[in-house]
Amino acid sequence: MQRVIKYLKENPFYIATCEGDQPRVRPFGAVAEFEGKLYIVTSNQKKCYRQMIDNPKVEISTMDKDGTWIRIEAKLVHDSRREARVQMMNENHDALSRMYSADDNLMEVLYLQDATATIYSFTGTPEVIKF
């Protein structure tokens, strides 16, 4: 999982959700590790949050400067604990401090469950990481 976290921290990534039968993709930029799980963050005012709650299956993807790319399939689980939000702020203070605080009633954190990350390249065998 550490390789996946490093990959996402070094590259802007995209999360695909579903709204009915229509896929929706948007950029994200903050991840954190808390209690051995990979967390993402969003606002409970955004459509993507509602989509994640209604259908927690998501895919995440990004490409690295070295030409490899990653695709992650997972189920998101909402975590309402303040400790999880504080960890997200601690790991992403510069990026998140203008938008959120741990107690603003806007910030929501979700962790990836039953995740499978596959790192691809044009020349090598895909590397599969389950967490």
C-alpha positions as CSV (number, residue, x, y, z in Angstrom):
1,M,0.0,0.0,0.0
2,Q,2.9,2.4,0.6
3,R,3.8,2.3,-3.1
4,V,0.2,3.3,-3.9
5,I,0.1,6.1,-1.4
6,K,3.5,7.5,-2.7
7,Y,2.2,7.2,-6.3
8,L,-1.0,9.2,-5.5
9,K,0.9,11.8,-3.4
10,E,3.3,12.5,-6.3
11,N,0.7,12.7,-9.1
12,P,-2.7,14.4,-9.4
13,F,-5.3,11.7,-9.7
14,Y,-8.8,11.2,-10.9
15,I,-11.7,9.4,-9.2
16,A,-14.5,7.9,-11.2
17,T,-17.9,7.6,-9.6
18,C,-21.4,6.7,-10.9
19,E,-24.5,8.9,-11.1
20,G,-27.2,6.5,-12.1
21,D,-25.8,4.9,-15.3
22,Q,-23.5,7.8,-16.1
23,P,-19.8,7.7,-15.0
24,R,-18.4,10.9,-13.6
25,V,-14.7,11.7,-13.3
26,R,-13.0,14.5,-11.4
27,P,-9.5,15.4,-10.2
28,F,-8.5,14.9,-6.6
29,G,-5.2,15.7,-4.9
30,A,-5.1,14.7,-1.2
31,V,-4.6,11.3,0.4
32,A,-3.6,10.2,3.8
33,E,-2.8,7.0,5.6
34,F,-4.6,6.4,8.9
35,E,-4.8,3.1,10.9
36,G,-3.3,1.2,7.9
37,K,-5.9,2.5,5.4
38,L,-5.7,4.9,2.5
39,Y,-8.1,7.9,2.8
40,I,-9.4,10.5,0.4
41,V,-11.2,13.7,1.3
42,T,-14.1,15.7,-0.2
43,S,-16.8,18.1,0.8
44,N,-20.3,16.9,1.8
45,Q,-21.6,19.7,-0.4
46,K,-20.3,18.2,-3.6
47,K,-22.2,15.9,-6.0
48,C,-19.3,13.4,-5.9
49,Y,-19.8,12.9,-2.1
50,R,-23.4,11.9,-2.7
51,Q,-22.4,9.7,-5.6
52,M,-19.8,8.0,-3.3
53,I,-22.4,7.4,-0.6
54,D,-25.1,6.1,-3.0
55,N,-22.6,3.8,-4.8
56,P,-19.3,3.4,-3.0
57,K,-17.6,1.6,-5.9
58,V,-15.0,3.8,-7.5
59,E,-11.9,3.7,-9.7
60,I,-8.9,5.9,-9.3
61,S,-6.3,6.6,-12.0
62,T,-3.2,8.7,-12.7
63,M,-0.1,8.6,-14.7
64,D,3.5,9.2,-13.5
65,K,6.2,11.2,-15.2
66,D,8.1,7.9,-15.8
67,G,5.3,6.7,-18.2
68,T,3.7,4.2,-15.8
69,W,0.1,4.6,-14.7
70,I,-2.1,3.2,-11.9
71,R,-5.7,2.1,-11.8
72,I,-7.3,1.4,-8.4
73,E,-10.6,-0.4,-8.0
74,A,-12.1,-0.1,-4.5
75,K,-15.1,0.4,-2.3
76,L,-15.2,3.6,-0.3
77,V,-16.2,3.6,3.4
78,H,-17.2,6.8,5.1
79,D,-15.3,7.5,8.4
80,S,-17.0,10.1,10.6
81,R,-14.3,10.2,13.3
82,R,-12.6,13.4,14.0
83,E,-9.2,11.6,14.3
84,A,-9.4,10.6,10.7
85,R,-10.1,14.2,9.5
86,V,-7.3,15.5,11.7
87,Q,-4.9,13.0,10.1
88,M,-6.0,14.1,6.6
89,M,-5.3,17.8,7.6
90,N,-2.0,16.9,9.1
91,E,-0.8,15.1,6.0
92,N,-2.2,17.7,3.6
93,H,-2.3,21.0,5.5
94,D,-1.0,23.2,2.7
95,A,-3.5,21.9,0.1
96,L,-6.5,21.6,2.4
97,S,-6.2,24.4,5.0
98,R,-7.9,27.0,2.7
99,M,-10.9,24.7,2.1
100,Y,-11.4,22.7,5.3
101,S,-10.9,22.3,9.0
102,A,-11.4,19.1,11.0
103,D,-14.5,20.6,12.6
104,D,-16.1,22.6,9.8
105,N,-19.0,20.1,9.2
106,L,-18.0,20.1,5.5
107,M,-14.9,17.9,5.3
108,E,-15.6,14.2,4.8
109,V,-13.0,11.4,4.7
110,L,-13.5,8.0,3.2
111,Y,-11.1,5.1,3.1
112,L,-10.5,2.5,0.4
113,Q,-11.7,-1.0,1.2
114,D,-11.1,-4.2,-0.8
115,A,-8.8,-2.2,-3.0
116,T,-6.8,-3.6,-6.0
117,A,-4.2,-1.3,-7.5
118,T,-2.5,-2.2,-10.8
119,I,0.5,-0.3,-12.0
120,Y,1.0,-0.6,-15.7
121,S,3.7,0.3,-18.2
122,F,4.0,0.0,-22.0
123,T,6.9,-2.4,-21.6
124,G,6.6,-4.4,-18.4
125,T,4.2,-6.8,-16.7
126,P,1.5,-5.1,-14.6
127,E,2.1,-5.1,-10.9
128,V,-0.9,-5.9,-8.7
129,I,-1.2,-4.6,-5.1
130,K,-4.2,-5.6,-3.0
131,F,-4.9,-3.8,0.3
